[in-house]
Every structure is written in C-alpha cells, then in structure tokens.
C-alpha cells in the first residue's frame, strides 16, 4: 500500500511554517529569517519513502495586503485551499491564528485538519494544556498537537499522523525529486535570505533576486544574480561603503549555495533599480508572481 498527499501549511507571518516544513523534510528548502513575510511564494517540498510521498506546501503568512506583491502572495495562500489532502494550521502558543474566513473555509472542506501549536518550548505545561483544550473545543473534529519546530519536539508524532491521514495513492512526482521549483529559484532565495538578515527596515521587502546566468562546469558553478530594488537610494544601501555590504551578502550566500549544490561556486551579484516593482503587474509576472 502506497500513500501520497498534499499537506498544506497555513499560518500567520513568522509563526514557523518554513522551519516546520524544513524540519519535516530533513533539509532546508524554505529560507528562514526572524523577519515577517520572508516566504513570498508557495514552495513545495517533497518527502519520499518506500511506501509514501508527502508533498508539503510552505506558504506566505496570512496578512491584509498593502500592495500588489502582497496581493499575489495571498493568491498563493488561497491556492492551497484548493488542492489539500490535509491542512496544517500552524499557530503559536501566545498568538492564535484567527483568520475566520480561512478557518471557516477549511472547516467546510471535509478535509482533515491538524492544528499544530508551535513554540511550546516558550510556555509552561499548564499554558500548553489550556491552549490545546481551547482549540479542541472550538474545532472538535480537528487533531491538535503541541510542537516546537525549532527544537524538533513532537515532529515524529506529527509525521506519523500525516501518514495515517493522507490517502492511498501512487506518487505524484518522481521519487528522486525533493521540490517543485528549479535550482535557480532556491539559489535566488538563498541570496534574498542574506539580504533579509543583513539589512534593516524597508530594504529587504523592496528586494527581488533573479538568477541571470547559471553555468555549471566540472569543478565549479558560475552564477550571476541581479538584485532588483525599488528605488535609487536603496541601491546605495545594498552595495554599502566601498561595496562591503554587498560583498558580505555574497560571501554568506555563496557558502549556503555551495552546501546546497555540493559544488564550488563563483557568485557574482549586481544591483539594479526596477522602479516600484512591487506595484507593477508586468514586473511581478516577470519575477514569477
């Protein structure tokens, strides 16, 4: 008997969706930073075993959109309401997921729902029990489990339950695939992660990274990335004094990319102004939104 299913993870920004998916997959596909809205796309990670295939979807955090980029991000979220075999509602011990429209939609879908209460390592035993009871009372048919995605607490149990709940089915993807996105996507995300980590305020949210060329030789991979910013002033901030800030991003990203590709990498980064790209339909389409 072989089980396969789409397990779609929903939650607020910064609740730990990417950390959870990476932990369940046993490898890093989604970038993780302490900043909200780190994830912009719907990213599928595939866990394969002899008798199962679980296709996890990491999605942007649910928010009220302020500009067109965020509208597109919410479209990715709503697409996950259409094709799930199992929903994971990821919530926090001290901050409930409270988007009523989404909760009602998944409640009416007749698809199994698992509520995972994350970050329980930051709470007392009493708080954890109280929070679990609260969710069980509000949604009697849903399975509720306390977890810590960061500390790997209870994730074995989560994975076992997932395998019980997904349907019998042949695999949807070849068994050697680990994601639905090309290598270039993950390379660009690794560069963007370092920008999120190294710059403050609006800068990380005004940046999009595109891999312009990717040339693989026997001993080394040559990669050229363009960092698109929304305004001229942002270009100077990204580059930094004598190019130091950009160099730091490049060095940190190169190390991660080498680990990911298991190969030496020569990484070139260039910064380009694409005026107000977050509000431009054409640019958003070009960037894959």
C-alpha positions as CSV (number, residue, x, y, z in Angstrom):
1,X,0.0,0.0,0.0
2,X,1.4,3.4,-1.0
3,X,0.1,6.7,0.4
4,X,0.6,10.1,-1.2
5,X,-0.9,13.5,-0.4
6,X,-0.6,17.3,-0.5
7,X,-0.2,18.7,3.0
8,X,-0.7,22.5,3.0
9,X,0.7,24.6,5.9
10,X,-1.2,27.8,6.8
11,X,-0.5,30.4,9.4
12,X,0.4,34.0,10.3
13,X,3.7,35.6,9.2
14,X,6.6,34.4,11.3
15,X,4.8,31.5,13.0
16,X,7.4,29.0,11.9
17,X,5.9,27.5,8.7
18,X,9.2,27.3,6.9
19,X,11.0,26.0,10.0
20,X,8.3,23.3,10.3
21,X,8.5,22.2,6.6
22,X,12.3,22.1,6.6
23,X,12.3,20.0,9.8
24,X,9.7,17.6,8.4
25,X,11.7,17.3,5.2
26,X,15.0,16.9,7.0
27,X,16.6,19.5,4.7
28,X,16.5,23.3,4.1
29,X,14.3,24.3,1.2
30,X,12.5,27.4,2.5
31,X,14.6,30.3,3.7
32,X,14.1,31.3,7.4
33,X,14.7,34.7,9.0
34,X,13.3,36.4,12.1
35,X,11.5,38.9,9.8
36,X,7.8,38.5,8.9
37,X,6.9,37.9,5.2
38,X,10.2,36.0,4.5
39,X,8.3,33.5,2.3
40,X,6.8,35.1,-0.8
41,X,5.9,32.1,-2.9
42,X,4.2,28.8,-2.4
43,X,7.1,26.3,-2.1
44,X,6.5,22.6,-2.3
45,X,8.9,20.2,-0.6
46,X,8.6,16.5,-1.2
47,X,9.3,13.8,1.4
48,X,9.7,10.4,-0.1
49,X,9.7,7.0,1.5
50,X,9.3,3.5,0.1
51,X,5.6,3.5,0.7
52,X,4.7,7.2,0.9
53,X,5.2,10.6,-0.7
54,X,4.2,13.7,1.2
55,X,4.1,17.0,-0.7
56,X,4.3,19.8,1.8
57,X,3.4,23.4,0.8
58,X,5.0,26.3,2.6
59,X,3.0,29.4,2.0
60,X,3.4,33.2,2.8
61,X,2.0,34.2,6.1
62,X,-1.7,35.3,6.0
63,X,-1.9,39.1,6.1
64,X,-4.0,42.0,4.8
65,X,-2.3,43.1,1.5
66,X,-0.9,46.7,1.3
67,X,0.5,46.5,-2.2
68,X,0.3,44.3,-5.3
69,X,3.1,42.0,-4.3
70,X,1.3,41.1,-1.1
71,X,-1.9,40.5,-3.1
72,X,-0.1,38.0,-5.2
73,X,1.4,36.4,-2.0
74,X,-2.2,36.0,-0.7
75,X,-3.2,34.3,-4.0
76,X,-0.6,31.7,-3.3
77,X,-2.2,31.2,0.1
78,X,-5.7,30.8,-1.4
79,X,-4.4,28.3,-4.0
80,X,-3.5,26.0,-1.1
81,X,-7.2,25.9,-0.1
82,X,-8.0,24.2,-3.4
83,X,-5.8,21.1,-3.5
84,X,-5.1,19.8,0.0
85,X,-5.4,16.3,1.3
86,X,-4.6,17.6,4.7
87,X,-4.4,21.1,6.2
88,X,-1.9,22.0,8.9
89,X,-3.0,25.1,10.7
90,X,0.2,26.3,12.4
91,X,-0.4,28.6,15.4
92,X,1.6,29.8,18.3
93,X,1.3,29.2,22.0
94,X,1.0,33.0,22.6
95,X,-0.7,34.2,19.3
96,X,-3.7,32.4,17.8
97,X,-4.3,32.0,14.1
98,X,-7.6,33.9,13.8
99,X,-8.4,34.4,10.1
100,X,-12.0,33.5,10.4
101,X,-12.6,33.3,6.6
102,X,-9.8,30.7,6.2
103,X,-10.8,28.7,9.3
104,X,-14.4,28.5,8.0
105,X,-13.3,27.5,4.5
106,X,-11.1,24.7,5.7
107,X,-13.8,23.7,8.2
108,X,-16.3,23.3,5.4
109,X,-14.0,21.4,3.1
110,X,-14.3,18.0,4.8
111,X,-10.6,17.6,4.5
112,X,-8.7,16.6,7.7
113,X,-7.2,19.4,9.7
114,X,-4.2,19.2,12.1
115,X,-3.7,22.2,14.4
116,X,-0.1,22.4,15.5
117,X,0.6,24.7,18.4
118,X,4.2,25.9,17.8
119,X,6.8,27.4,20.2
120,X,5.6,25.4,23.2
121,X,9.2,25.5,24.5
122,X,8.4,29.1,25.4
123,X,5.5,28.2,27.7
124,X,4.6,26.3,30.9
125,X,2.9,22.9,30.8
126,X,-0.4,24.5,32.1
127,X,-0.4,27.0,29.2
128,X,0.2,24.3,26.7
129,X,-2.7,22.1,28.1
130,X,-5.0,25.1,28.2
131,X,-4.2,26.1,24.6
132,X,-4.8,22.6,23.3
133,X,-8.1,22.4,25.1
134,X,-9.2,25.7,23.7
135,X,-8.6,24.6,20.1
136,X,-10.3,21.2,20.7
137,X,-13.4,22.9,22.0
138,X,-13.5,25.4,19.1
139,X,-12.9,22.8,16.4
140,X,-14.0,19.4,17.8
141,X,-13.1,17.4,14.7
142,X,-9.6,18.6,14.3
143,X,-6.5,17.0,15.6
144,X,-4.4,19.2,18.0
145,X,-0.8,18.7,18.8
146,X,1.8,20.9,20.7
147,X,5.1,21.1,18.9
148,X,8.4,23.1,18.7
149,X,9.5,23.2,15.1
150,X,12.8,24.7,16.1
151,X,13.6,22.1,18.8
152,X,12.1,19.2,16.7
153,X,9.7,18.5,19.6
154,X,6.9,16.1,18.7
155,X,7.6,16.2,15.0
156,X,8.0,12.4,14.7
157,X,4.4,12.1,16.0
158,X,3.3,14.8,13.5
159,X,4.8,12.9,10.6
160,X,3.2,9.5,11.7
161,X,-0.2,11.2,11.9
162,X,0.3,12.7,8.5
163,X,1.0,9.3,7.0
164,X,-2.2,8.0,8.6
165,X,-4.3,10.8,7.3
166,X,-3.2,11.1,3.6
167,X,-5.0,8.9,1.1
168,X,-3.8,5.7,-0.6
169,X,-2.4,6.8,-3.9
170,X,0.6,6.4,-6.2
171,X,3.3,9.1,-6.1
172,X,2.6,12.4,-7.8
173,X,6.3,13.2,-8.5
174,X,9.3,11.1,-9.4
175,X,10.8,9.7,-6.2
176,X,14.1,11.4,-6.6
177,X,12.5,14.9,-6.6
178,X,12.7,17.0,-3.5
179,X,10.9,20.2,-4.6
180,X,8.7,21.6,-7.3
181,X,10.9,24.6,-8.1
182,X,14.1,24.7,-10.2
183,X,17.6,25.0,-8.6
184,X,17.7,28.7,-9.8
185,X,14.8,29.5,-7.5
186,X,16.5,28.2,-4.4
187,X,19.8,30.0,-5.3
188,X,17.9,33.3,-5.6
189,X,16.1,32.6,-2.3
190,X,19.5,32.0,-0.5
191,X,20.7,35.4,-1.7
192,X,17.5,37.0,-0.6
193,X,17.7,35.4,2.8
194,X,21.1,37.0,3.4
195,X,19.6,40.4,2.4
196,X,16.8,39.9,4.9
197,X,19.4,39.0,7.6
198,X,21.9,41.9,6.8
199,X,19.6,44.9,6.2
200,X,17.0,46.7,8.2
201,X,13.7,48.4,7.8
202,X,12.1,48.5,4.3
203,X,15.2,47.3,2.4
204,X,14.6,43.5,2.5
205,X,10.9,44.0,1.4
206,X,11.9,46.1,-1.6
207,X,14.3,43.5,-3.0
208,X,13.8,40.7,-5.5
209,X,16.6,38.4,-6.6
210,X,16.8,36.9,-10.1
211,X,19.4,34.4,-11.3
212,X,20.6,35.8,-14.7
213,X,23.0,33.1,-15.6
214,X,23.9,29.6,-14.2
215,X,26.8,27.9,-15.8
216,X,27.8,24.5,-14.5
217,X,31.4,23.3,-15.2
218,X,33.0,20.2,-13.9
219,X,34.7,21.7,-10.9
220,X,32.7,24.9,-10.3
221,X,29.3,26.6,-10.9
222,X,29.4,30.2,-12.2
223,X,26.3,32.1,-11.0
224,X,25.3,35.7,-11.8
225,X,22.4,37.2,-9.8
226,X,20.7,40.6,-10.2
227,X,19.3,42.2,-7.0
228,X,16.3,44.3,-8.0
229,X,15.5,47.3,-5.7
230,X,12.5,49.6,-5.9
231,X,14.4,53.0,-5.5
232,X,17.8,54.5,-6.4
233,X,18.6,55.2,-2.7
234,X,18.2,51.5,-1.9
235,X,20.8,50.6,-4.4
236,X,23.5,52.5,-2.5
237,X,22.4,50.9,0.8
238,X,22.6,47.4,-0.6
239,X,26.1,48.0,-2.1
240,X,27.3,49.8,1.1
241,X,30.5,51.7,1.6
242,X,33.2,50.5,-0.9
243,X,30.9,47.6,-1.7
244,X,31.4,46.0,1.7
245,X,27.8,45.3,2.4
246,X,27.2,43.5,-0.9
247,X,30.4,41.5,-0.5
248,X,29.2,40.2,2.9
249,X,25.9,39.1,1.4
250,X,27.8,37.4,-1.5
251,X,30.2,35.5,0.8
252,X,27.4,34.3,3.1
253,X,25.1,33.3,0.2
254,X,27.9,31.5,-1.6
255,X,28.6,29.2,1.4
256,X,25.0,28.2,1.6
257,X,24.7,27.7,-2.2
258,X,27.9,25.5,-2.2
259,X,26.3,23.3,0.6
260,X,23.1,23.1,-1.4
261,X,24.7,22.3,-4.8
262,X,27.6,20.2,-3.2
263,X,30.0,22.0,-5.5
264,X,32.3,25.0,-5.6
265,X,30.5,28.3,-6.6
266,X,31.6,31.5,-8.1
267,X,28.9,34.0,-7.3
268,X,28.5,37.5,-8.9
269,X,26.0,39.9,-7.5
270,X,24.8,43.1,-9.3
271,X,22.2,45.6,-8.1
272,X,19.6,47.2,-10.5
273,X,16.8,49.7,-9.9
274,X,13.4,48.4,-11.1
275,X,11.2,51.4,-10.1
276,X,8.3,50.4,-7.8
277,X,8.4,46.8,-9.0
278,X,6.1,45.7,-6.1
279,X,3.2,47.6,-7.7
280,X,4.0,46.8,-11.3
281,X,2.0,43.9,-12.8
282,X,4.5,43.2,-15.6
283,X,7.5,43.2,-13.3
284,X,5.6,40.9,-10.8
285,X,4.8,38.5,-13.6
286,X,8.4,38.5,-14.7
287,X,9.5,37.7,-11.2
288,X,7.1,34.8,-11.0
289,X,4.2,36.2,-9.0
